[in-house]
Amino acid sequence: MGVVVPESSQFADGGRLSWENATAVKVVIRLPNMNFTDAPTLAVESVMAQDGAILQVAAGLYPNKTTWLAYGWYIRNLQAYPQTYDWVLNSSKPEMGNANWVSLSIYLSSDHWRYRVEDLSTHDAISGEYAFDVPPALKVGDQEVFAFESYSTSNVVFASMGNLTLESLDVDGRKVSGGWYPYGSWDTTHKPLFVVGGLNPPSYISLGESENMTLEWGYQEWASPEQATPHNPILTPIVVVPAIVALAITALVFTVKRRKK
């Protein structure tokens, strides 16, 4: 599942978001407690530039790895088939442990878009530039800024994950406090600019809002239809899809399919 932030979303200080004028997008997350995965599993930040290109940076856990590493991609044309992914960051430090606090940032500096991944628990970080011809403005619309994404279809991978927590989502240093919505399965009431993932996600993953206004993705094995739902459920489930599947939602909404490492 992912979090979509539309144009004119509300800031905590009472202002309103303008994507066209935004120059820095940052999320602070707490990684889940996952000791293994049988397919790439990602906590990924994404933005769409004014020309339709996608910039992404992520903390990812890959098979045969015990720590999360940094990844990044540039996708020039979402309508292209097959889609072309340009790697900007691949299996990079910082090595991030389970349940560590991490920040993911995409920001403009001297008219060039840059990325930064920092493990807030150790203060180790990596930063760099998207070395492509990308306009210095983001596209106006509904941007799916953060998503929990995986190619695994095994519930065993997620059974002990605890929670993936989104502590804050800031644009130009101002916290987004309202207007956002979750997105994962088919939704005819919203039209995000792009979609990270695609198929209806599995029933054992939930996305909920806690009492302190943070968002939490977690494992929820349903024992029976009568079982109580999680606290303040927003949407069950999240997007966890096989690698070869993604779906176009409408002519103006495209799915980001991720290429395997």
Backbone bond lengths (Angstrom), bond angles and torsions (degrees), N, CA, C in turn:
res aa  C-N    CA-C-N  psi(-1)  N-CA   C-N-CA  omega(-1)  CA-C   N-CA-C  phi
1 M - - - 1.508 - - 1.505 105.57 -
2 G 1.231 119.23 158.86 1.440 125.39 -179.75 1.521 112.20 -136.36
3 V 1.341 116.33 169.03 1.454 123.45 178.28 1.525 108.39 -112.86
4 V 1.334 116.69 121.69 1.459 122.58 -178.37 1.526 109.09 -105.94
5 V 1.343 115.58 132.15 1.463 121.45 -177.33 1.526 108.36 -117.59
6 P 1.338 118.28 106.42 1.461 121.54 -178.11 1.529 112.85 -77.59
7 E 1.307 115.10 165.21 1.459 122.23 169.94 1.524 109.51 -54.89
8 S 1.326 118.25 141.37 1.471 126.28 178.41 1.520 113.64 71.07
9 S 1.345 117.79 16.24 1.464 119.38 172.26 1.527 109.69 -59.01
10 Q 1.331 115.65 155.06 1.461 120.34 -172.83 1.521 111.93 -88.99
11 F 1.339 115.99 137.45 1.455 122.23 171.17 1.523 109.96 -90.17
12 A 1.320 116.09 158.75 1.466 121.13 178.83 1.524 111.94 -63.06
13 D 1.351 117.25 -24.91 1.466 120.05 179.85 1.523 112.88 -86.27
14 G 1.355 116.54 4.02 1.458 121.27 177.30 1.517 114.73 97.51
15 G 1.321 118.65 -10.03 1.451 121.69 179.31 1.519 112.40 -78.22
16 R 1.323 114.99 -179.12 1.461 121.90 -178.56 1.530 110.56 -125.73
17 L 1.310 115.38 145.68 1.452 121.91 -176.83 1.518 112.33 -77.86
18 S 1.316 116.31 135.70 1.457 123.43 169.93 1.525 108.08 -120.64
19 W 1.312 117.73 106.83 1.457 120.13 -178.04 1.523 111.84 -62.83
20 E 1.303 117.58 -36.50 1.462 121.02 -177.36 1.525 112.09 -61.15
21 N 1.341 116.05 -29.86 1.465 120.58 -177.88 1.525 113.17 -101.02
22 A 1.324 116.46 1.16 1.465 120.26 -177.85 1.532 110.56 -73.50
23 T 1.312 116.29 139.10 1.461 120.63 179.99 1.532 113.61 -126.10
24 A 1.341 118.02 -5.27 1.461 119.81 179.82 1.522 109.54 -154.28
25 V 1.339 115.39 128.41 1.465 121.78 178.32 1.530 107.15 -124.50
26 K 1.332 115.96 127.30 1.469 120.42 -176.32 1.515 110.66 -137.76
27 V 1.323 116.19 135.06 1.460 121.48 172.82 1.517 108.51 -119.76
28 V 1.333 115.76 143.79 1.461 122.15 173.18 1.512 107.07 -116.11
29 I 1.330 115.43 123.06 1.457 121.15 -174.43 1.522 110.24 -130.00
30 R 1.323 114.93 160.27 1.460 121.06 168.06 1.513 107.34 -113.64
31 L 1.307 116.38 122.69 1.456 121.07 -176.38 1.525 111.13 -65.88
32 P 1.327 117.01 151.68 1.463 119.85 176.30 1.524 110.69 -73.84
33 N 1.307 115.50 170.80 1.461 122.06 179.96 1.524 108.91 -97.83
34 M 1.327 115.44 78.65 1.461 121.11 -177.55 1.520 108.96 -115.60
35 N 1.324 115.81 120.60 1.454 120.71 -177.15 1.529 113.13 -89.71
36 F 1.310 116.32 -17.18 1.455 119.00 179.46 1.524 109.45 -160.11
37 T 1.318 115.70 163.78 1.460 122.40 172.25 1.512 108.31 -150.00
38 D 1.305 116.90 150.72 1.463 120.03 177.38 1.526 111.79 -98.49
39 A 1.341 116.46 2.08 1.459 121.35 178.04 1.527 107.54 -160.28
40 P 1.351 118.43 157.04 1.470 120.70 -177.05 1.523 113.07 -50.84
41 T 1.335 115.90 132.66 1.463 123.51 179.04 1.524 107.30 -129.54
42 L 1.344 116.85 127.35 1.455 120.88 -166.09 1.522 112.72 -133.31
43 A 1.339 116.27 139.30 1.464 123.94 164.78 1.522 104.37 -104.13
44 V 1.334 117.63 103.99 1.457 121.02 -164.57 1.522 112.69 -122.03
45 E 1.341 115.16 133.66 1.461 122.54 172.70 1.515 108.35 -100.92
46 S 1.344 115.73 138.03 1.459 120.46 -178.43 1.521 110.36 -139.78
47 V 1.333 116.29 147.28 1.463 121.74 169.93 1.524 107.87 -141.77
48 M 1.328 115.32 152.38 1.459 120.60 175.54 1.522 109.17 -106.25
49 A 1.324 115.75 127.50 1.457 121.06 176.86 1.521 110.03 -75.92
50 Q 1.323 115.71 169.23 1.461 121.42 -175.92 1.531 112.78 -60.10
51 D 1.328 117.41 -28.28 1.462 120.69 -179.60 1.516 113.23 -88.49
52 G 1.337 118.56 3.47 1.452 121.96 177.71 1.511 114.64 96.53
53 A 1.327 119.08 -7.31 1.458 121.24 177.24 1.529 110.45 -71.35
54 I 1.332 115.69 150.80 1.458 122.29 -179.35 1.525 109.48 -108.96
55 L 1.340 116.22 132.57 1.454 122.98 173.24 1.521 107.72 -111.63
56 Q 1.346 116.58 131.04 1.458 120.39 -178.10 1.521 110.80 -134.59
57 V 1.344 115.58 147.72 1.451 122.28 171.10 1.525 106.60 -144.04
58 A 1.339 117.00 144.83 1.458 119.16 -170.03 1.517 111.64 -150.77
59 A 1.342 114.34 156.62 1.460 122.79 161.66 1.515 105.50 -101.06
60 G 1.335 117.08 125.17 1.450 120.02 -173.58 1.514 112.97 -130.72
61 L 1.332 115.36 146.45 1.458 123.01 173.35 1.518 108.03 -114.40
62 Y 1.319 116.23 123.52 1.460 121.71 -177.47 1.528 110.31 -112.73
63 P 1.328 117.49 160.46 1.466 120.09 176.80 1.532 111.79 -54.35
64 N 1.307 115.60 144.14 1.466 124.11 178.87 1.528 113.08 69.17
65 K 1.336 117.26 13.07 1.458 122.04 175.52 1.525 109.47 -113.58
66 T 1.333 116.46 146.91 1.469 120.55 179.43 1.517 111.83 -111.47
67 T 1.340 117.84 -6.53 1.459 122.04 176.14 1.520 109.27 -127.21
68 W 1.330 115.71 158.53 1.452 121.95 177.39 1.528 108.92 -84.16
69 L 1.334 116.65 141.87 1.455 122.00 178.88 1.523 109.72 -123.61
70 A 1.328 116.44 172.41 1.469 121.94 -176.36 1.525 110.74 -95.68
71 Y 1.340 115.10 140.09 1.462 122.13 179.58 1.523 109.17 -139.16
72 G 1.313 116.51 156.93 1.456 120.44 176.80 1.512 110.99 -157.59
73 W 1.339 116.07 150.12 1.461 121.42 -177.92 1.522 111.41 -142.96
74 Y 1.311 113.97 156.69 1.464 123.25 171.15 1.519 106.68 -125.68
75 I 1.350 116.62 125.61 1.468 121.47 178.82 1.520 108.12 -118.67
76 R 1.298 116.53 109.37 1.462 121.15 -173.15 1.519 112.95 -71.74
77 N 1.334 117.41 -43.77 1.460 120.26 -171.58 1.512 109.56 -138.68
78 L 1.338 117.31 106.44 1.460 121.32 -178.65 1.521 112.99 -69.81
79 Q 1.333 117.23 -17.91 1.453 119.61 -179.29 1.525 112.37 -87.15
80 A 1.307 116.84 -9.64 1.455 119.98 -178.64 1.523 110.71 -70.44
81 Y 1.338 115.01 144.79 1.464 120.14 175.53 1.522 109.14 -134.70
82 P 1.310 118.24 120.78 1.473 125.57 -4.01 1.522 111.03 -73.16
83 Q 1.324 116.12 156.02 1.456 120.66 179.23 1.524 109.87 -71.17
84 T 1.303 115.58 143.69 1.459 121.54 177.48 1.519 110.02 -103.78
85 Y 1.330 115.50 123.99 1.458 121.95 177.07 1.520 109.21 -107.34
86 D 1.304 116.28 125.25 1.459 120.55 172.47 1.515 108.31 -101.02
87 W 1.331 116.40 120.26 1.453 120.76 179.34 1.521 109.48 -75.24
88 V 1.323 116.96 131.71 1.461 121.12 172.79 1.530 111.03 -112.58
89 L 1.330 115.52 -13.26 1.457 122.21 -179.29 1.515 107.17 -157.44
90 N 1.337 117.76 126.57 1.454 120.24 -173.11 1.530 110.32 -140.84
91 S 1.315 116.61 112.50 1.475 122.79 176.90 1.523 111.87 55.59
92 S 1.322 116.30 42.82 1.459 120.87 -175.22 1.523 112.15 -94.23
93 K 1.342 115.23 152.90 1.453 119.13 165.72 1.524 108.15 -64.91
94 P 1.329 119.43 156.74 1.467 126.34 15.79 1.523 112.80 -78.47
95 E 1.329 114.92 146.25 1.454 120.19 171.60 1.525 107.27 -80.22
96 M 1.321 115.64 119.41 1.466 121.24 -172.27 1.520 110.07 -111.89
97 G 1.336 116.90 123.82 1.447 121.48 -176.89 1.513 112.91 -83.24
98 N 1.316 115.48 164.12 1.456 121.51 176.87 1.521 111.09 -54.76
99 A 1.334 116.39 137.81 1.467 125.59 176.53 1.525 113.14 69.76
100 N 1.346 118.50 8.41 1.460 120.08 176.03 1.518 111.11 -73.09
101 W 1.340 115.58 150.62 1.462 121.12 173.85 1.524 108.91 -84.82
102 V 1.332 116.13 133.53 1.464 122.19 -173.42 1.521 109.45 -137.03
103 S 1.329 117.09 143.92 1.465 120.90 171.64 1.522 109.39 -114.04
104 L 1.330 115.51 139.39 1.462 123.55 175.39 1.522 107.13 -120.00
105 S 1.328 116.96 129.06 1.467 120.44 -175.96 1.517 110.88 -134.97
106 I 1.341 115.51 140.98 1.461 123.43 167.93 1.517 105.87 -127.88
107 Y 1.349 116.75 123.88 1.462 118.83 -170.73 1.521 110.45 -148.77
108 L 1.338 114.78 158.93 1.457 121.94 -179.16 1.517 110.14 -97.13
109 S 1.325 116.09 132.68 1.455 121.50 177.44 1.528 108.34 -141.93
110 S 1.326 116.98 119.61 1.473 121.96 -179.03 1.533 110.84 53.40
111 D 1.326 116.07 44.25 1.470 123.69 177.93 1.522 113.56 65.87
112 H 1.322 118.40 17.69 1.455 122.05 175.78 1.530 109.19 -125.94
113 W 1.335 115.04 137.01 1.453 119.72 178.98 1.524 110.09 -80.09
114 R 1.332 115.36 137.24 1.451 122.06 -178.77 1.533 109.76 -130.24
115 Y 1.321 115.99 165.02 1.458 122.41 177.96 1.526 109.34 -126.18
116 R 1.334 115.38 158.69 1.463 120.91 174.58 1.528 108.54 -152.52
117 V 1.319 115.89 133.93 1.462 123.42 173.90 1.522 106.70 -122.60
118 E 1.336 117.12 124.42 1.465 120.54 179.93 1.513 110.69 -131.26
119 D 1.322 115.74 129.50 1.454 121.66 171.33 1.524 106.88 -82.88
120 L 1.328 116.94 105.92 1.464 121.42 -175.40 1.525 112.19 -71.55
121 S 1.332 115.69 -13.20 1.465 119.51 177.38 1.520 111.61 -79.53
122 T 1.347 117.52 -30.26 1.470 121.92 -177.84 1.522 112.44 -117.58
123 H 1.346 117.23 -14.54 1.463 124.73 -176.35 1.531 113.29 68.97
124 D 1.312 117.37 12.20 1.457 120.38 170.59 1.521 108.78 -74.43
125 A 1.338 117.33 142.36 1.466 120.15 -174.90 1.522 110.72 -149.59
126 I 1.324 115.69 160.20 1.454 124.07 171.95 1.514 107.71 -135.97
127 S 1.325 117.34 139.55 1.461 121.03 176.98 1.512 108.77 -141.99
128 G 1.319 116.46 160.39 1.451 120.84 -179.65 1.507 111.17 -175.53
129 E 1.318 115.55 -175.72 1.459 121.73 -174.98 1.520 111.01 -114.88
130 Y 1.349 115.76 144.33 1.460 120.89 167.82 1.532 106.68 -79.28
131 A 1.291 116.25 100.33 1.471 120.76 -172.22 1.526 110.92 -83.47
132 F 1.327 115.54 61.04 1.451 122.02 -179.55 1.521 108.43 -137.22
133 D 1.311 116.01 165.59 1.462 121.35 179.62 1.525 108.73 -82.12
134 V 1.339 116.57 87.10 1.469 122.54 -176.42 1.524 108.43 -115.98
135 P 1.335 118.98 128.25 1.471 120.09 -179.96 1.520 111.23 -61.61
136 P 1.339 117.88 148.00 1.477 122.06 -175.84 1.517 113.09 -82.21
137 A 1.319 117.48 41.00 1.463 122.34 178.43 1.522 108.35 -151.37
138 L 1.333 116.21 148.83 1.454 121.56 178.28 1.520 110.13 -96.68
139 K 1.320 115.02 157.19 1.464 121.07 -175.78 1.521 110.93 -77.61
140 V 1.329 116.06 137.83 1.464 122.06 178.42 1.529 108.74 -75.83
141 G 1.322 116.95 132.18 1.456 121.50 -179.91 1.511 110.84 149.03
142 D 1.332 115.70 -161.83 1.450 122.75 -179.23 1.535 108.88 -91.24
143 Q 1.308 118.11 108.91 1.460 123.13 -176.54 1.538 110.08 -101.50
144 E 1.334 116.12 124.41 1.471 119.85 174.98 1.532 107.94 -82.26
145 V 1.317 114.98 90.51 1.462 121.34 -168.36 1.528 112.46 -74.61
146 F 1.338 117.78 -36.56 1.460 119.62 -177.14 1.514 110.10 -138.51
147 A 1.345 115.40 141.93 1.464 120.31 178.33 1.520 110.37 -147.90
148 F 1.314 115.54 150.41 1.461 123.05 168.81 1.522 105.82 -101.01
149 E 1.305 116.04 119.33 1.461 120.90 -170.25 1.523 110.07 -132.86
150 S 1.320 116.15 140.33 1.459 119.17 176.26 1.517 110.45 -149.76
151 Y 1.328 114.59 151.20 1.462 120.58 173.36 1.514 111.65 -94.43
152 S 1.331 117.38 -2.73 1.456 120.55 179.92 1.517 110.85 -79.30
153 T 1.321 115.61 142.54 1.472 121.06 174.96 1.533 110.75 -114.17
154 S 1.334 117.87 11.74 1.459 122.40 -177.02 1.519 110.75 -96.72
155 N 1.342 117.34 123.12 1.454 119.96 178.93 1.531 111.63 -68.35
156 V 1.344 117.43 -21.22 1.464 121.02 178.51 1.530 110.66 -61.92
157 V 1.323 117.20 -34.02 1.453 121.79 -179.64 1.522 111.31 -61.22
158 F 1.345 116.93 -34.17 1.459 121.65 -172.52 1.533 113.88 -103.15
159 A 1.332 117.95 -6.83 1.469 121.63 -170.58 1.524 113.52 -60.73
160 S 1.333 118.22 -30.34 1.468 121.05 -177.76 1.519 112.26 -113.12
161 M 1.314 117.21 22.65 1.464 120.61 -172.16 1.528 114.13 -74.31
162 G 1.336 117.82 -16.48 1.461 118.75 -172.92 1.515 109.01 66.39
163 N 1.337 117.92 -118.63 1.460 121.15 178.99 1.520 111.18 -133.82
164 L 1.311 115.79 144.44 1.457 121.83 160.63 1.520 105.44 -95.46
165 T 1.339 117.76 121.59 1.458 121.90 -173.04 1.518 111.08 -112.10
166 L 1.317 116.43 129.84 1.459 122.09 170.36 1.519 107.24 -98.80
167 E 1.337 115.85 103.97 1.456 122.05 -175.38 1.521 111.80 -78.12
168 S 1.338 117.30 -40.41 1.461 120.79 -179.11 1.514 110.32 -157.02
169 L 1.319 114.89 153.21 1.447 123.14 175.30 1.524 106.44 -133.82
170 D 1.336 116.34 111.40 1.461 122.35 -173.74 1.525 110.74 -115.17
171 V 1.326 115.31 140.85 1.458 121.64 171.52 1.522 107.15 -121.76
172 D 1.309 116.48 119.71 1.470 122.93 -176.34 1.522 111.55 54.11
173 G 1.340 115.91 39.32 1.452 121.80 176.52 1.511 115.34 78.04
174 R 1.332 117.41 6.40 1.465 122.00 -179.47 1.529 109.07 -112.53
175 K 1.333 116.69 128.07 1.453 121.05 -174.33 1.522 111.47 -75.24
176 V 1.336 116.43 128.58 1.461 121.49 174.35 1.520 108.31 -76.07
177 S 1.343 116.47 122.83 1.460 120.46 -174.35 1.524 113.81 -119.33
178 G 1.327 117.40 -7.21 1.460 119.48 -179.11 1.517 111.70 -165.62
179 G 1.335 114.78 159.55 1.451 120.23 178.97 1.511 114.06 99.74
180 W 1.348 117.24 -22.26 1.459 120.76 -179.82 1.530 110.87 -71.82
181 Y 1.325 116.33 164.90 1.465 120.88 175.08 1.530 109.51 -148.92
182 P 1.337 117.52 155.64 1.460 121.04 177.76 1.521 110.28 -82.40
183 Y 1.316 115.45 153.58 1.465 119.31 178.08 1.525 108.72 -146.98
184 G 1.328 114.94 131.83 1.453 118.39 178.06 1.503 112.82 -153.93
185 S 1.321 117.35 -56.13 1.448 120.93 179.75 1.525 109.46 -102.32
186 W 1.305 116.08 -175.16 1.460 121.72 -176.36 1.524 111.10 -55.37
187 D 1.318 116.86 129.62 1.467 122.19 -174.85 1.520 107.69 -144.82
188 T 1.330 115.78 107.91 1.463 119.95 -177.64 1.521 112.69 -86.76
189 T 1.340 117.72 -4.60 1.466 120.16 -177.37 1.519 112.80 -93.26
190 H 1.344 116.86 -11.50 1.455 120.90 -179.58 1.521 110.82 -127.73
191 K 1.308 115.61 153.80 1.460 120.72 179.45 1.526 110.64 -136.17
192 P 1.337 115.92 77.37 1.469 117.63 176.86 1.521 111.36 -64.90
193 L 1.311 116.96 156.49 1.457 121.77 179.88 1.518 111.54 -64.57
194 F 1.326 116.58 -32.44 1.458 121.85 178.23 1.518 108.24 -153.66
195 V 1.318 116.54 163.44 1.456 121.91 -178.03 1.526 108.78 -128.46
196 V 1.318 116.55 129.36 1.460 121.21 174.11 1.521 107.27 -93.25
197 G 1.317 117.22 109.49 1.453 121.73 -175.80 1.517 110.45 104.53
198 G 1.341 118.50 -156.38 1.448 117.58 -176.93 1.505 117.27 -176.93
199 L 1.348 118.11 -70.61 1.458 120.65 -174.93 1.524 111.64 -65.02
200 N 1.359 114.71 160.01 1.456 118.55 174.78 1.526 109.29 -55.81
201 P 1.337 118.40 126.18 1.459 120.36 -177.11 1.521 112.25 -74.30
202 P 1.341 117.79 165.63 1.464 120.93 -176.00 1.524 113.12 -72.04
203 S 1.329 115.49 157.41 1.462 120.96 -174.35 1.519 112.73 -74.56
204 Y 1.340 118.28 -11.47 1.461 119.16 -176.64 1.528 113.53 -88.79
205 I 1.336 118.14 3.91 1.449 121.22 175.80 1.527 109.33 -116.96
206 S 1.337 116.82 132.43 1.460 120.79 179.78 1.515 110.00 -123.99
207 L 1.315 115.56 154.56 1.456 122.37 173.24 1.516 107.54 -123.12
208 G 1.332 117.28 121.23 1.463 121.32 -176.96 1.505 111.74 -137.06
209 E 1.313 115.31 162.19 1.460 122.35 178.74 1.517 109.15 -106.52
210 S 1.322 117.50 125.94 1.454 121.41 -178.93 1.524 110.60 -83.72
211 E 1.339 115.75 174.47 1.460 120.15 -176.07 1.526 112.86 -66.01
212 N 1.333 117.80 -24.27 1.466 119.98 179.28 1.527 112.28 -94.43
213 M 1.339 115.61 18.43 1.466 122.93 172.67 1.525 113.69 72.32
214 T 1.313 118.23 16.85 1.450 119.63 171.22 1.527 108.88 -89.65
215 L 1.334 115.75 160.19 1.460 121.15 177.79 1.516 109.26 -104.69
216 E 1.330 116.38 140.16 1.453 120.35 -177.46 1.526 111.07 -133.89
217 W 1.336 114.41 124.65 1.449 121.35 171.00 1.525 107.37 -94.70
218 G 1.342 117.57 131.41 1.459 118.64 -177.55 1.502 113.15 -150.78
219 Y 1.332 114.60 166.60 1.467 122.12 178.92 1.509 109.42 -82.88
220 Q 1.324 116.65 131.55 1.456 122.06 -177.76 1.514 108.17 -140.86
221 E 1.335 116.21 96.86 1.457 119.96 178.73 1.513 108.90 -85.96
222 W 1.329 116.62 116.58 1.464 120.80 -177.38 1.525 109.75 -78.90
223 A 1.353 116.44 122.27 1.459 120.30 179.20 1.512 111.39 -82.44
224 S 1.339 116.62 -32.30 1.460 120.77 -179.31 1.514 108.01 -163.01
225 P 1.342 117.48 161.83 1.460 119.47 178.09 1.519 113.36 -59.84
226 E 1.364 117.44 -21.93 1.456 120.65 -177.50 1.530 112.41 -85.77
227 Q 1.337 116.11 -7.89 1.460 118.57 -176.40 1.519 111.15 -63.21
228 A 1.332 116.42 142.14 1.466 120.63 -178.18 1.521 110.55 -64.03
229 T 1.307 116.09 148.46 1.456 121.61 178.18 1.524 110.04 -81.52
230 P 1.339 118.10 161.79 1.459 120.15 178.30 1.521 111.88 -62.62
231 H 1.332 116.60 163.26 1.458 121.96 179.38 1.523 110.77 -59.23
232 N 1.321 116.18 125.50 1.463 122.08 178.30 1.528 113.09 46.72
233 P 1.342 118.29 57.37 1.463 117.97 -178.24 1.522 110.83 -64.49
234 I 1.322 116.18 138.91 1.455 120.95 175.05 1.512 109.41 -97.29
235 L 1.301 115.46 -47.78 1.454 119.56 -177.75 1.507 107.79 -166.72
236 T 1.310 115.17 133.07 1.448 120.94 174.25 1.525 106.28 -122.80
237 P 1.310 117.75 123.33 1.458 128.06 11.78 1.510 111.31 -114.92
238 I 1.352 115.98 -162.71 1.452 121.65 174.47 1.516 109.55 -96.19
239 V 1.312 116.32 179.27 1.446 120.61 178.44 1.516 110.01 -86.66
240 V 1.317 115.79 110.62 1.454 121.82 171.67 1.514 105.20 -134.44
241 V 1.328 118.52 109.65 1.454 121.05 -166.71 1.519 111.56 -130.73
242 P 1.351 116.72 155.12 1.460 119.65 171.31 1.516 110.71 -63.98
243 A 1.309 116.75 155.95 1.465 121.35 -173.09 1.510 113.04 -64.20
244 I 1.337 119.17 -31.67 1.459 119.99 -172.90 1.513 113.06 -89.94
245 V 1.337 116.86 0.05 1.458 119.96 -175.03 1.508 109.96 -111.02
246 A 1.260 123.88 146.74 1.453 129.20 173.23 1.497 105.24 -162.13
247 L 1.094 154.15 -155.17 1.457 151.66 162.18 1.510 110.13 -166.26
248 A 1.321 117.51 137.38 1.458 121.12 170.17 1.516 107.50 -78.36
249 I 1.332 117.98 134.65 1.459 121.38 -175.30 1.524 111.01 -87.93
250 T 1.332 117.62 -52.07 1.455 121.56 172.96 1.510 106.15 -144.60
251 A 1.308 116.30 -179.97 1.461 119.66 -179.84 1.517 111.92 -62.59
252 L 1.342 116.73 -23.42 1.455 119.91 -177.80 1.514 112.85 -106.87
253 V 1.330 116.53 1.92 1.455 121.07 -178.94 1.508 107.83 -122.11
254 F 1.308 118.00 120.18 1.445 121.66 -174.12 1.517 110.39 -114.98
255 T 1.323 115.83 151.17 1.443 121.84 178.64 1.510 109.47 -98.96
256 V 1.320 116.40 134.27 1.443 121.49 174.92 1.522 108.58 -89.53
257 K 1.330 117.43 112.87 1.441 122.24 174.30 1.514 108.09 -96.98
258 R 1.329 116.74 133.95 1.452 119.00 -177.13 1.507 110.88 -98.93
259 R 1.296 116.47 133.92 1.439 121.85 177.15 1.512 110.28 -78.23
260 K 1.346 117.18 138.61 1.451 120.62 177.29 1.524 110.75 -65.83
261 K 1.311 114.50 150.73 1.458 120.16 178.58 1.523 109.60 -65.78
